Amino acid sequence: MSPPPSLLDLTLVTAVVHIHRFSDLSSVPDYLVYELFQKTLAAGKLNDHVLRMFLGTGNDEVFQLVEALKIRPVIKPILPTRCSDREF
């Protein structure tokens, strides 16, 4: 019989399931941010909001992995709202 999972493992799994609801990771220790990022990638939960949240931590290991995998945030185009340049 295998030993039960640790409380840390259960916490990380739960965090990955609900990662889209987080607004900030500043309270997460640096040594857990990278592990949480890896588990988020493995679970397929990485989107633009989550990526920006991880990049906002300033964790060097996360930056290196993002660069190695060539992951880039989505840049949304800004559409003009006025036609002030046009003459009628």
Residue pairs with C-beta under 8 A, 6 or more apart in sequence:
5 13
12 32
12 35
12 36
12 39
13 39
15 22
15 36
16 36
16 39
16 40
16 43
16 45
17 43
19 36
19 40
19 45
19 50
20 45
20 47
20 49
20 50
22 50
22 53
23 53
24 53
24 56
25 33
25 36
25 53
25 54
25 56
25 57
26 57
28 36
28 57
30 57
30 59
33 54
33 57
33 59
33 61
33 62
34 59
34 61
34 62
34 65
37 54
37 59
37 61
37 62
37 65
38 65
40 46
40 50
40 54
46 71
48 73
48 74
51 66
51 71
51 73
52 73
54 62
54 66
55 62
55 63
55 66
55 73
